[in-house]
């Protein structure tokens, strides 16, 4: 007698039954759209390594955000690209800085759209590292002070959530303390807790003008070889007061998303980064991939791995397609 077989195809035979039994889905309300603010007026400049993504002056960004919200996206992640950089990253915590002005203007015109701000110094330092330096080294504690100051300036402008991406130790505790002291106990922290030193950030560094002038970020970002460390840094962020944590990049790190999902009960975001976007766009432009199918499958994979929220350059497009 032949061994008994199971007929899996019974449950795959129509769209309706597949939809009924789908274990995971990508919901536009759980997607976060990253956006870039630049100085100037009337500017909307395409990022060459991220076709379809733009750096916008505040006026254009405000108009664009109305469309993002109308599409059904509930949250944006804002990056500021200042005109002037210096050793102390002073534009990062300038109350009149580009991201602070963008936050205030978007809040005024689209009050229900949640604004998350990226808190880091790399776009603001003249050397492009994520902190202030002494003797060629990024100084942890001096940087943390400036990050806390930056976060407070974002909160004062109207940010709902601040997202430190610098990878300095102790930044979440310092940011929490300073926010509370300044009267912003209601502003949440989304910690880029598990952020790897990744080649997949390449296109972003053109967008944010944040390529380190020398060396790399391996002295502060995580080693791609490690996964146990991800559990430890996520736990530390939680103890320091993070409200939400993030794993980044996403698709090459699905095992890490799963591992952190299982080790922490905090809401978990995964960031489909610029290089992940660029790979899909480049292949699609060459006719090598079905663009929409590849986007959907990549996002579904990130959800399946355990991410609650996904930060993706495709957020608004997905919301419009639904
Ligand atoms: C800032 C920051 C980076 C990204 C988000 N915040 C770049 C980096 O660490 O070099 C990457 C985002 C992307 O690639 O889409 N530190």
py3Dmol code that shows the C-alpha trace and the ligand (Angstrom):
import py3Dmol

protein = """\
ATOM      1  CA  UNK A   1       0.000   0.000   0.000  1.00  0.00           C
ATOM      2  CA  UNK A   2       1.147   3.530  -0.767  1.00  0.00           C
ATOM      3  CA  UNK A   3       1.571   5.862   2.214  1.00  0.00           C
ATOM      4  CA  UNK A   4      -1.448   8.162   2.719  1.00  0.00           C
ATOM      5  CA  UNK A   5      -1.134  11.598   1.166  1.00  0.00           C
ATOM      6  CA  UNK A   6      -2.509  14.926   2.308  1.00  0.00           C
ATOM      7  CA  UNK A   7      -4.298  17.111  -0.237  1.00  0.00           C
ATOM      8  CA  UNK A   8      -2.913  20.596   0.519  1.00  0.00           C
ATOM      9  CA  UNK A   9      -4.067  21.866  -2.844  1.00  0.00           C
ATOM     10  CA  UNK A  10      -7.703  21.696  -1.691  1.00  0.00           C
ATOM     11  CA  UNK A  11      -7.034  24.860   0.306  1.00  0.00           C
ATOM     12  CA  UNK A  12      -5.161  26.634  -2.492  1.00  0.00           C
ATOM     13  CA  UNK A  13      -7.598  26.296  -5.301  1.00  0.00           C
ATOM     14  CA  UNK A  14      -9.230  29.721  -5.490  1.00  0.00           C
ATOM     15  CA  UNK A  15      -8.526  33.317  -4.601  1.00  0.00           C
ATOM     16  CA  UNK A  16     -11.336  33.241  -2.052  1.00  0.00           C
ATOM     17  CA  UNK A  17     -10.058  30.232  -0.165  1.00  0.00           C
ATOM     18  CA  UNK A  18      -6.471  31.496  -0.231  1.00  0.00           C
ATOM     19  CA  UNK A  19      -7.576  34.826   1.200  1.00  0.00           C
ATOM     20  CA  UNK A  20      -9.686  33.120   3.839  1.00  0.00           C
ATOM     21  CA  UNK A  21      -6.736  31.082   5.032  1.00  0.00           C
ATOM     22  CA  UNK A  22      -3.941  33.648   4.691  1.00  0.00           C
ATOM     23  CA  UNK A  23      -2.021  33.671   7.988  1.00  0.00           C
ATOM     24  CA  UNK A  24      -0.483  37.119   7.516  1.00  0.00           C
ATOM     25  CA  UNK A  25      -1.255  40.300   5.666  1.00  0.00           C
ATOM     26  CA  UNK A  26       0.207  43.716   5.014  1.00  0.00           C
ATOM     27  CA  UNK A  27      -2.012  46.453   6.332  1.00  0.00           C
ATOM     28  CA  UNK A  28      -1.394  50.033   5.161  1.00  0.00           C
ATOM     29  CA  UNK A  29      -2.150  51.290   8.669  1.00  0.00           C
ATOM     30  CA  UNK A  30       0.931  49.470   9.915  1.00  0.00           C
ATOM     31  CA  UNK A  31       3.264  51.036   7.363  1.00  0.00           C
ATOM     32  CA  UNK A  32       5.455  54.067   8.045  1.00  0.00           C
ATOM     33  CA  UNK A  33       6.621  56.335   5.217  1.00  0.00           C
ATOM     34  CA  UNK A  34      10.160  57.781   5.488  1.00  0.00           C
ATOM     35  CA  UNK A  35      10.538  61.316   4.074  1.00  0.00           C
ATOM     36  CA  UNK A  36      13.431  63.762   3.654  1.00  0.00           C
ATOM     37  CA  UNK A  37      13.313  67.499   4.396  1.00  0.00           C
ATOM     38  CA  UNK A  38      15.777  69.914   2.805  1.00  0.00           C
ATOM     39  CA  UNK A  39      16.332  73.666   3.040  1.00  0.00           C
ATOM     40  CA  UNK A  40      14.900  75.915   0.322  1.00  0.00           C
ATOM     41  CA  UNK A  41      11.535  76.566  -1.279  1.00  0.00           C
ATOM     42  CA  UNK A  42       9.673  74.743  -4.027  1.00  0.00           C
ATOM     43  CA  UNK A  43      12.175  71.904  -4.189  1.00  0.00           C
ATOM     44  CA  UNK A  44      11.371  68.308  -4.962  1.00  0.00           C
ATOM     45  CA  UNK A  45      14.579  66.573  -5.964  1.00  0.00           C
ATOM     46  CA  UNK A  46      14.637  62.915  -6.890  1.00  0.00           C
ATOM     47  CA  UNK A  47      17.278  60.804  -5.151  1.00  0.00           C
ATOM     48  CA  UNK A  48      19.252  59.153  -7.934  1.00  0.00           C
ATOM     49  CA  UNK A  49      19.945  55.888  -6.112  1.00  0.00           C
ATOM     50  CA  UNK A  50      16.293  55.730  -4.970  1.00  0.00           C
ATOM     51  CA  UNK A  51      14.217  56.472  -8.057  1.00  0.00           C
ATOM     52  CA  UNK A  52      10.697  57.515  -7.085  1.00  0.00           C
ATOM     53  CA  UNK A  53      11.864  58.978  -3.731  1.00  0.00           C
ATOM     54  CA  UNK A  54      12.470  62.689  -3.237  1.00  0.00           C
ATOM     55  CA  UNK A  55      14.087  65.246  -0.967  1.00  0.00           C
ATOM     56  CA  UNK A  56      11.608  68.069  -0.473  1.00  0.00           C
ATOM     57  CA  UNK A  57      11.710  71.591   0.903  1.00  0.00           C
ATOM     58  CA  UNK A  58       9.343  72.143   3.808  1.00  0.00           C
ATOM     59  CA  UNK A  59       6.584  73.752   1.698  1.00  0.00           C
ATOM     60  CA  UNK A  60       6.545  70.794  -0.709  1.00  0.00           C
ATOM     61  CA  UNK A  61       6.771  68.306   2.118  1.00  0.00           C
ATOM     62  CA  UNK A  62       3.690  69.787   3.755  1.00  0.00           C
ATOM     63  CA  UNK A  63       1.684  69.337   0.531  1.00  0.00           C
ATOM     64  CA  UNK A  64       3.083  65.873   0.036  1.00  0.00           C
ATOM     65  CA  UNK A  65       2.106  64.807   3.564  1.00  0.00           C
ATOM     66  CA  UNK A  66      -1.521  65.667   2.918  1.00  0.00           C
ATOM     67  CA  UNK A  67      -1.458  63.126   0.097  1.00  0.00           C
ATOM     68  CA  UNK A  68       0.297  60.550   2.272  1.00  0.00           C
ATOM     69  CA  UNK A  69      -2.386  60.903   4.950  1.00  0.00           C
ATOM     70  CA  UNK A  70      -5.197  60.846   2.364  1.00  0.00           C
ATOM     71  CA  UNK A  71      -3.807  57.586   1.015  1.00  0.00           C
ATOM     72  CA  UNK A  72      -4.345  56.039   4.446  1.00  0.00           C
ATOM     73  CA  UNK A  73      -0.849  56.127   5.914  1.00  0.00           C
ATOM     74  CA  UNK A  74      -0.904  57.003   9.599  1.00  0.00           C
ATOM     75  CA  UNK A  75       2.744  57.803  10.288  1.00  0.00           C
ATOM     76  CA  UNK A  76       5.803  59.304   8.631  1.00  0.00           C
ATOM     77  CA  UNK A  77       9.466  59.087   9.647  1.00  0.00           C
ATOM     78  CA  UNK A  78      11.210  62.401   9.014  1.00  0.00           C
ATOM     79  CA  UNK A  79      14.869  62.973   8.217  1.00  0.00           C
ATOM     80  CA  UNK A  80      16.374  66.450   8.008  1.00  0.00           C
ATOM     81  CA  UNK A  81      19.178  67.330   5.636  1.00  0.00           C
ATOM     82  CA  UNK A  82      20.690  70.643   6.808  1.00  0.00           C
ATOM     83  CA  UNK A  83      22.466  73.152   4.612  1.00  0.00           C
ATOM     84  CA  UNK A  84      25.331  73.586   7.073  1.00  0.00           C
ATOM     85  CA  UNK A  85      27.294  70.945   8.950  1.00  0.00           C
ATOM     86  CA  UNK A  86      29.859  71.365  11.706  1.00  0.00           C
ATOM     87  CA  UNK A  87      31.851  69.355  14.244  1.00  0.00           C
ATOM     88  CA  UNK A  88      29.209  69.843  16.960  1.00  0.00           C
ATOM     89  CA  UNK A  89      26.233  68.955  14.683  1.00  0.00           C
ATOM     90  CA  UNK A  90      24.595  72.188  15.809  1.00  0.00           C
ATOM     91  CA  UNK A  91      21.909  72.168  13.106  1.00  0.00           C
ATOM     92  CA  UNK A  92      20.558  68.945  14.655  1.00  0.00           C
ATOM     93  CA  UNK A  93      19.256  70.709  17.773  1.00  0.00           C
ATOM     94  CA  UNK A  94      18.649  74.163  16.300  1.00  0.00           C
ATOM     95  CA  UNK A  95      15.020  75.062  17.101  1.00  0.00           C
ATOM     96  CA  UNK A  96      14.856  76.674  13.643  1.00  0.00           C
ATOM     97  CA  UNK A  97      16.472  73.672  11.932  1.00  0.00           C
ATOM     98  CA  UNK A  98      14.993  72.120   8.829  1.00  0.00           C
ATOM     99  CA  UNK A  99      13.455  69.089  10.510  1.00  0.00           C
ATOM    100  CA  UNK A 100      12.055  71.159  13.391  1.00  0.00           C
ATOM    101  CA  UNK A 101      10.387  73.513  10.890  1.00  0.00           C
ATOM    102  CA  UNK A 102       9.102  70.581   8.857  1.00  0.00           C
ATOM    103  CA  UNK A 103       7.569  68.937  11.924  1.00  0.00           C
ATOM    104  CA  UNK A 104       5.793  72.121  12.981  1.00  0.00           C
ATOM    105  CA  UNK A 105       4.469  72.828   9.495  1.00  0.00           C
ATOM    106  CA  UNK A 106       3.215  69.277   8.903  1.00  0.00           C
ATOM    107  CA  UNK A 107       1.591  69.164  12.350  1.00  0.00           C
ATOM    108  CA  UNK A 108      -0.244  72.341  11.547  1.00  0.00           C
ATOM    109  CA  UNK A 109      -1.592  71.222   8.185  1.00  0.00           C
ATOM    110  CA  UNK A 110      -2.069  67.483   8.879  1.00  0.00           C
ATOM    111  CA  UNK A 111      -2.550  67.215  12.662  1.00  0.00           C
ATOM    112  CA  UNK A 112      -3.670  63.580  12.664  1.00  0.00           C
ATOM    113  CA  UNK A 113      -0.618  62.286  10.854  1.00  0.00           C
ATOM    114  CA  UNK A 114       1.821  60.827  13.401  1.00  0.00           C
ATOM    115  CA  UNK A 115       5.271  62.307  13.076  1.00  0.00           C
ATOM    116  CA  UNK A 116       8.269  60.203  13.988  1.00  0.00           C
ATOM    117  CA  UNK A 117      11.641  61.944  13.772  1.00  0.00           C
ATOM    118  CA  UNK A 118      14.968  60.242  13.201  1.00  0.00           C
ATOM    119  CA  UNK A 119      17.346  61.342  15.949  1.00  0.00           C
ATOM    120  CA  UNK A 120      20.958  61.087  14.808  1.00  0.00           C
ATOM    121  CA  UNK A 121      23.864  63.418  14.139  1.00  0.00           C
ATOM    122  CA  UNK A 122      25.292  61.857  10.954  1.00  0.00           C
ATOM    123  CA  UNK A 123      23.583  64.292   8.547  1.00  0.00           C
ATOM    124  CA  UNK A 124      24.689  67.210  10.725  1.00  0.00           C
ATOM    125  CA  UNK A 125      28.369  66.535  11.448  1.00  0.00           C
ATOM    126  CA  UNK A 126      30.974  67.710   8.953  1.00  0.00           C
ATOM    127  CA  UNK A 127      32.682  64.288   9.101  1.00  0.00           C
ATOM    128  CA  UNK A 128      29.457  62.306   8.631  1.00  0.00           C
ATOM    129  CA  UNK A 129      29.763  60.118  11.727  1.00  0.00           C
ATOM    130  CA  UNK A 130      26.803  59.612  14.062  1.00  0.00           C
ATOM    131  CA  UNK A 131      28.365  61.527  16.954  1.00  0.00           C
ATOM    132  CA  UNK A 132      30.936  64.060  18.037  1.00  0.00           C
ATOM    133  CA  UNK A 133      34.557  63.005  17.854  1.00  0.00           C
ATOM    134  CA  UNK A 134      37.703  63.336  19.863  1.00  0.00           C
ATOM    135  CA  UNK A 135      41.005  61.971  18.535  1.00  0.00           C
ATOM    136  CA  UNK A 136      39.195  60.318  15.649  1.00  0.00           C
ATOM    137  CA  UNK A 137      36.821  58.386  17.953  1.00  0.00           C
ATOM    138  CA  UNK A 138      33.082  58.936  18.275  1.00  0.00           C
ATOM    139  CA  UNK A 139      32.600  59.934  21.905  1.00  0.00           C
ATOM    140  CA  UNK A 140      29.659  58.121  23.413  1.00  0.00           C
ATOM    141  CA  UNK A 141      28.563  60.230  26.357  1.00  0.00           C
ATOM    142  CA  UNK A 142      29.146  63.643  24.790  1.00  0.00           C
ATOM    143  CA  UNK A 143      27.094  62.457  21.802  1.00  0.00           C
ATOM    144  CA  UNK A 144      24.277  61.179  24.004  1.00  0.00           C
ATOM    145  CA  UNK A 145      23.884  64.654  25.517  1.00  0.00           C
ATOM    146  CA  UNK A 146      23.467  66.182  22.063  1.00  0.00           C
ATOM    147  CA  UNK A 147      21.049  63.456  21.005  1.00  0.00           C
ATOM    148  CA  UNK A 148      18.852  64.175  24.021  1.00  0.00           C
ATOM    149  CA  UNK A 149      18.935  67.858  23.156  1.00  0.00           C
ATOM    150  CA  UNK A 150      17.992  67.021  19.554  1.00  0.00           C
ATOM    151  CA  UNK A 151      15.102  64.822  20.684  1.00  0.00           C
ATOM    152  CA  UNK A 152      13.740  67.573  22.943  1.00  0.00           C
ATOM    153  CA  UNK A 153      13.916  70.056  20.059  1.00  0.00           C
ATOM    154  CA  UNK A 154      11.903  67.646  17.908  1.00  0.00           C
ATOM    155  CA  UNK A 155       9.329  67.187  20.673  1.00  0.00           C
ATOM    156  CA  UNK A 156       9.076  70.941  21.109  1.00  0.00           C
ATOM    157  CA  UNK A 157       8.371  71.266  17.367  1.00  0.00           C
ATOM    158  CA  UNK A 158       5.530  68.765  17.726  1.00  0.00           C
ATOM    159  CA  UNK A 159       6.975  65.298  17.049  1.00  0.00           C
ATOM    160  CA  UNK A 160       4.837  62.462  18.433  1.00  0.00           C
ATOM    161  CA  UNK A 161       7.604  59.888  18.522  1.00  0.00           C
ATOM    162  CA  UNK A 162      11.396  60.258  18.457  1.00  0.00           C
ATOM    163  CA  UNK A 163      13.520  57.514  16.938  1.00  0.00           C
ATOM    164  CA  UNK A 164      17.217  57.478  17.904  1.00  0.00           C
ATOM    165  CA  UNK A 165      19.256  55.752  15.182  1.00  0.00           C
ATOM    166  CA  UNK A 166      22.775  56.655  16.288  1.00  0.00           C
ATOM    167  CA  UNK A 167      23.626  53.449  18.211  1.00  0.00           C
ATOM    168  CA  UNK A 168      25.316  55.187  21.151  1.00  0.00           C
ATOM    169  CA  UNK A 169      24.982  53.393  24.508  1.00  0.00           C
ATOM    170  CA  UNK A 170      22.541  54.856  26.993  1.00  0.00           C
ATOM    171  CA  UNK A 171      20.801  57.190  24.551  1.00  0.00           C
ATOM    172  CA  UNK A 172      17.312  55.922  25.293  1.00  0.00           C
ATOM    173  CA  UNK A 173      17.654  56.552  29.043  1.00  0.00           C
ATOM    174  CA  UNK A 174      19.109  60.018  28.443  1.00  0.00           C
ATOM    175  CA  UNK A 175      16.445  60.959  25.888  1.00  0.00           C
ATOM    176  CA  UNK A 176      13.659  59.716  28.183  1.00  0.00           C
ATOM    177  CA  UNK A 177      15.014  61.726  31.116  1.00  0.00           C
ATOM    178  CA  UNK A 178      15.406  64.929  29.092  1.00  0.00           C
ATOM    179  CA  UNK A 179      11.991  64.599  27.436  1.00  0.00           C
ATOM    180  CA  UNK A 180      10.353  64.136  30.825  1.00  0.00           C
ATOM    181  CA  UNK A 181      12.268  67.047  32.335  1.00  0.00           C
ATOM    182  CA  UNK A 182      11.203  69.311  29.447  1.00  0.00           C
ATOM    183  CA  UNK A 183       7.538  68.368  29.912  1.00  0.00           C
ATOM    184  CA  UNK A 184       7.269  65.817  27.092  1.00  0.00           C
ATOM    185  CA  UNK A 185       6.370  62.695  29.061  1.00  0.00           C
ATOM    186  CA  UNK A 186       3.807  61.940  26.351  1.00  0.00           C
ATOM    187  CA  UNK A 187       6.347  61.740  23.542  1.00  0.00           C
ATOM    188  CA  UNK A 188       7.227  58.109  22.782  1.00  0.00           C
ATOM    189  CA  UNK A 189      10.603  56.601  21.912  1.00  0.00           C
ATOM    190  CA  UNK A 190      11.014  54.184  19.022  1.00  0.00           C
ATOM    191  CA  UNK A 191      14.544  52.888  19.501  1.00  0.00           C
ATOM    192  CA  UNK A 192      16.568  51.716  16.513  1.00  0.00           C
ATOM    193  CA  UNK A 193      17.751  49.157  19.054  1.00  0.00           C
ATOM    194  CA  UNK A 194      18.927  46.498  16.638  1.00  0.00           C
ATOM    195  CA  UNK A 195      20.683  48.351  13.865  1.00  0.00           C
ATOM    196  CA  UNK A 196      23.371  46.578  11.901  1.00  0.00           C
ATOM    197  CA  UNK A 197      26.383  48.095  10.149  1.00  0.00           C
ATOM    198  CA  UNK A 198      24.947  47.399   6.710  1.00  0.00           C
ATOM    199  CA  UNK A 199      25.910  47.954   3.095  1.00  0.00           C
ATOM    200  CA  UNK A 200      22.192  48.307   2.408  1.00  0.00           C
ATOM    201  CA  UNK A 201      22.197  51.896   3.719  1.00  0.00           C
ATOM    202  CA  UNK A 202      24.213  53.060   0.705  1.00  0.00           C
ATOM    203  CA  UNK A 203      21.436  54.874  -1.214  1.00  0.00           C
ATOM    204  CA  UNK A 204      20.177  56.547   1.973  1.00  0.00           C
ATOM    205  CA  UNK A 205      23.526  58.173   2.544  1.00  0.00           C
ATOM    206  CA  UNK A 206      23.137  59.971  -0.768  1.00  0.00           C
ATOM    207  CA  UNK A 207      19.620  61.023   0.290  1.00  0.00           C
ATOM    208  CA  UNK A 208      20.658  62.232   3.743  1.00  0.00           C
ATOM    209  CA  UNK A 209      24.107  63.378   2.661  1.00  0.00           C
ATOM    210  CA  UNK A 210      25.528  61.388   5.558  1.00  0.00           C
ATOM    211  CA  UNK A 211      28.369  59.283   4.154  1.00  0.00           C
ATOM    212  CA  UNK A 212      31.207  59.149   6.707  1.00  0.00           C
ATOM    213  CA  UNK A 213      34.196  61.058   5.342  1.00  0.00           C
ATOM    214  CA  UNK A 214      36.547  58.444   6.749  1.00  0.00           C
ATOM    215  CA  UNK A 215      36.178  54.942   8.095  1.00  0.00           C
ATOM    216  CA  UNK A 216      32.820  53.276   8.631  1.00  0.00           C
ATOM    217  CA  UNK A 217      30.172  52.817  11.320  1.00  0.00           C
ATOM    218  CA  UNK A 218      31.279  49.437  12.611  1.00  0.00           C
ATOM    219  CA  UNK A 219      32.540  50.956  15.856  1.00  0.00           C
ATOM    220  CA  UNK A 220      28.942  51.678  16.897  1.00  0.00           C
ATOM    221  CA  UNK A 221      26.494  49.778  14.679  1.00  0.00           C
ATOM    222  CA  UNK A 222      26.019  46.016  15.140  1.00  0.00           C
ATOM    223  CA  UNK A 223      28.078  43.289  13.503  1.00  0.00           C
ATOM    224  CA  UNK A 224      25.961  41.405  10.906  1.00  0.00           C
ATOM    225  CA  UNK A 225      27.439  38.184  12.304  1.00  0.00           C
ATOM    226  CA  UNK A 226      25.518  38.536  15.578  1.00  0.00           C
ATOM    227  CA  UNK A 227      22.040  37.551  16.640  1.00  0.00           C
ATOM    228  CA  UNK A 228      22.313  36.853  20.400  1.00  0.00           C
ATOM    229  CA  UNK A 229      23.557  40.406  20.751  1.00  0.00           C
ATOM    230  CA  UNK A 230      20.286  41.598  19.199  1.00  0.00           C
ATOM    231  CA  UNK A 231      18.367  40.082  22.101  1.00  0.00           C
ATOM    232  CA  UNK A 232      20.646  41.851  24.604  1.00  0.00           C
ATOM    233  CA  UNK A 233      20.471  45.290  22.986  1.00  0.00           C
ATOM    234  CA  UNK A 234      16.691  45.036  22.590  1.00  0.00           C
ATOM    235  CA  UNK A 235      16.379  44.180  26.301  1.00  0.00           C
ATOM    236  CA  UNK A 236      18.632  47.111  27.227  1.00  0.00           C
ATOM    237  CA  UNK A 237      16.534  49.527  25.149  1.00  0.00           C
ATOM    238  CA  UNK A 238      13.417  48.230  26.883  1.00  0.00           C
ATOM    239  CA  UNK A 239      14.971  48.676  30.336  1.00  0.00           C
ATOM    240  CA  UNK A 240      16.031  52.200  29.456  1.00  0.00           C
ATOM    241  CA  UNK A 241      12.455  53.085  28.592  1.00  0.00           C
ATOM    242  CA  UNK A 242      11.974  52.499  24.873  1.00  0.00           C
ATOM    243  CA  UNK A 243       8.276  52.255  23.992  1.00  0.00           C
ATOM    244  CA  UNK A 244       8.955  50.451  20.724  1.00  0.00           C
ATOM    245  CA  UNK A 245      11.992  48.851  19.174  1.00  0.00           C
ATOM    246  CA  UNK A 246      13.251  48.334  15.650  1.00  0.00           C
ATOM    247  CA  UNK A 247      15.285  45.859  13.659  1.00  0.00           C
ATOM    248  CA  UNK A 248      17.110  47.237  10.630  1.00  0.00           C
ATOM    249  CA  UNK A 249      17.644  46.309   7.787  1.00  0.00           C
ATOM    250  CA  UNK A 250      14.632  44.018   7.353  1.00  0.00           C
ATOM    251  CA  UNK A 251      14.736  41.429   4.573  1.00  0.00           C
ATOM    252  CA  UNK A 252      18.342  40.235   5.071  1.00  0.00           C
ATOM    253  CA  UNK A 253      17.644  40.047   8.850  1.00  0.00           C
ATOM    254  CA  UNK A 254      14.332  38.174   9.078  1.00  0.00           C
ATOM    255  CA  UNK A 255      15.862  35.722  11.543  1.00  0.00           C
ATOM    256  CA  UNK A 256      16.710  38.661  13.799  1.00  0.00           C
ATOM    257  CA  UNK A 257      13.176  40.049  13.506  1.00  0.00           C
ATOM    258  CA  UNK A 258      11.841  36.660  14.593  1.00  0.00           C
ATOM    259  CA  UNK A 259      14.332  36.320  17.438  1.00  0.00           C
ATOM    260  CA  UNK A 260      13.608  39.793  18.825  1.00  0.00           C
ATOM    261  CA  UNK A 261       9.857  39.241  18.378  1.00  0.00           C
ATOM    262  CA  UNK A 262      10.128  36.200  20.613  1.00  0.00           C
ATOM    263  CA  UNK A 263      12.360  37.803  23.229  1.00  0.00           C
ATOM    264  CA  UNK A 264      10.445  41.063  23.743  1.00  0.00           C
ATOM    265  CA  UNK A 265       6.811  41.981  24.058  1.00  0.00           C
ATOM    266  CA  UNK A 266       7.354  45.586  22.971  1.00  0.00           C
ATOM    267  CA  UNK A 267       5.830  46.685  19.658  1.00  0.00           C
ATOM    268  CA  UNK A 268       8.381  45.826  16.978  1.00  0.00           C
ATOM    269  CA  UNK A 269       9.164  47.718  13.788  1.00  0.00           C
ATOM    270  CA  UNK A 270      11.347  46.547  10.913  1.00  0.00           C
ATOM    271  CA  UNK A 271      12.930  48.974   8.454  1.00  0.00           C
ATOM    272  CA  UNK A 272      13.013  47.990   4.787  1.00  0.00           C
ATOM    273  CA  UNK A 273      16.000  50.203   4.056  1.00  0.00           C
ATOM    274  CA  UNK A 274      17.149  52.171   1.039  1.00  0.00           C
ATOM    275  CA  UNK A 275      19.273  49.357  -0.401  1.00  0.00           C
ATOM    276  CA  UNK A 276      16.359  46.936  -0.211  1.00  0.00           C
ATOM    277  CA  UNK A 277      14.282  49.491  -2.119  1.00  0.00           C
ATOM    278  CA  UNK A 278      17.048  50.132  -4.647  1.00  0.00           C
ATOM    279  CA  UNK A 279      17.479  46.415  -5.378  1.00  0.00           C
ATOM    280  CA  UNK A 280      13.813  45.963  -6.242  1.00  0.00           C
ATOM    281  CA  UNK A 281      13.724  49.147  -8.318  1.00  0.00           C
ATOM    282  CA  UNK A 282      16.874  48.290 -10.247  1.00  0.00           C
ATOM    283  CA  UNK A 283      15.749  44.761 -11.045  1.00  0.00           C
ATOM    284  CA  UNK A 284      12.272  45.930 -12.039  1.00  0.00           C
ATOM    285  CA  UNK A 285      13.699  48.629 -14.318  1.00  0.00           C
ATOM    286  CA  UNK A 286      15.708  45.991 -16.098  1.00  0.00           C
ATOM    287  CA  UNK A 287      12.652  43.810 -16.550  1.00  0.00           C
ATOM    288  CA  UNK A 288      14.163  41.178 -14.251  1.00  0.00           C
ATOM    289  CA  UNK A 289      11.473  41.204 -11.569  1.00  0.00           C
ATOM    290  CA  UNK A 290       7.765  41.870 -11.410  1.00  0.00           C
ATOM    291  CA  UNK A 291       7.978  45.047  -9.355  1.00  0.00           C
ATOM    292  CA  UNK A 292       4.614  44.984  -7.534  1.00  0.00           C
ATOM    293  CA  UNK A 293       4.799  41.268  -6.782  1.00  0.00           C
ATOM    294  CA  UNK A 294       8.333  41.630  -5.404  1.00  0.00           C
ATOM    295  CA  UNK A 295       7.307  44.572  -3.201  1.00  0.00           C
ATOM    296  CA  UNK A 296       4.280  42.727  -1.809  1.00  0.00           C
ATOM    297  CA  UNK A 297       6.207  39.534  -1.169  1.00  0.00           C
ATOM    298  CA  UNK A 298       9.055  41.331   0.594  1.00  0.00           C
ATOM    299  CA  UNK A 299       6.660  43.169   2.912  1.00  0.00           C
ATOM    300  CA  UNK A 300       4.686  40.027   3.630  1.00  0.00           C
ATOM    301  CA  UNK A 301       7.915  38.223   4.522  1.00  0.00           C
ATOM    302  CA  UNK A 302       8.813  40.961   7.002  1.00  0.00           C
ATOM    303  CA  UNK A 303       5.353  40.713   8.607  1.00  0.00           C
ATOM    304  CA  UNK A 304       5.586  36.926   8.728  1.00  0.00           C
ATOM    305  CA  UNK A 305       8.933  37.168  10.516  1.00  0.00           C
ATOM    306  CA  UNK A 306       7.132  39.047  13.272  1.00  0.00           C
ATOM    307  CA  UNK A 307       7.261  42.792  12.629  1.00  0.00           C
ATOM    308  CA  UNK A 308       4.195  44.701  13.804  1.00  0.00           C
ATOM    309  CA  UNK A 309       5.065  47.798  11.814  1.00  0.00           C
ATOM    310  CA  UNK A 310       7.155  48.228   8.685  1.00  0.00           C
ATOM    311  CA  UNK A 311       9.046  51.354   7.769  1.00  0.00           C
ATOM    312  CA  UNK A 312       9.157  51.278   3.983  1.00  0.00           C
ATOM    313  CA  UNK A 313       9.652  53.692   1.100  1.00  0.00           C
ATOM    314  CA  UNK A 314       6.717  51.869  -0.527  1.00  0.00           C
ATOM    315  CA  UNK A 315       4.218  52.763   2.238  1.00  0.00           C
ATOM    316  CA  UNK A 316       2.199  55.384   0.372  1.00  0.00           C
ATOM    317  CA  UNK A 317       2.237  53.415  -2.864  1.00  0.00           C
ATOM    318  CA  UNK A 318       0.880  50.338  -1.078  1.00  0.00           C
ATOM    319  CA  UNK A 319      -1.836  52.364   0.628  1.00  0.00           C
ATOM    320  CA  UNK A 320      -2.898  53.782  -2.748  1.00  0.00           C
ATOM    321  CA  UNK A 321      -2.994  50.345  -4.330  1.00  0.00           C
ATOM    322  CA  UNK A 322      -5.322  48.909  -1.669  1.00  0.00           C
TER     323      UNK A 322
END
"""
ligand_1 = """\
16
LIG
C 21.052 57.560 10.410
C 20.245 56.576 9.637
C 20.627 55.735 8.571
C 19.457 55.129 8.118
C 18.422 55.565 8.945
N 18.928 56.435 9.883
C 21.912 55.568 7.876
C 23.099 55.035 8.546
O 23.082 54.621 9.710
O 24.137 55.053 7.889
C 19.338 54.190 6.953
C 18.004 54.184 6.268
C 17.998 53.562 4.912
O 19.009 53.048 4.407
O 16.927 53.577 4.294
N 22.053 57.067 11.202
"""
view = py3Dmol.view(width=600, height=400)
view.addModel(protein, "pdb")
view.setStyle({"model": 0}, {"cartoon": {"style": "trace"}})
view.addModel(ligand_1, "xyz")
view.setStyle({"model": 1}, {"stick": {}})
view.zoomTo()
view.show()
